[in-house]
Amino acid sequence: MANAHATEAWDHTAAILALTFNVNRGPKSKSVSAADFHPYRQRKRPKMTVETLHAMKGMFEPEKPEVSK
């Protein structure tokens, strides 16, 4: 029940935040929805592709230790 109350409160807060942002945004910026501000709503994640994995490969390879002579 507490979870439902928190979610409902964030529904209201996120709607106000989105409205405030959209009223004050610049003419070239994109509009946002309440879901963009809502911490309890799930967002769709982009699918992992082979190109993304190759781009991330360098982040996970261990660095070679420097050998001092």
Secondary structure, DSSP 4 states (H G I P E B T S, - for coil): -HHHHHHHHHHHHHHHHHHHHHHH--TTSPP--GGGT-TTS--PPPPP-HHHHHHHHHHHSPPPPPPP-
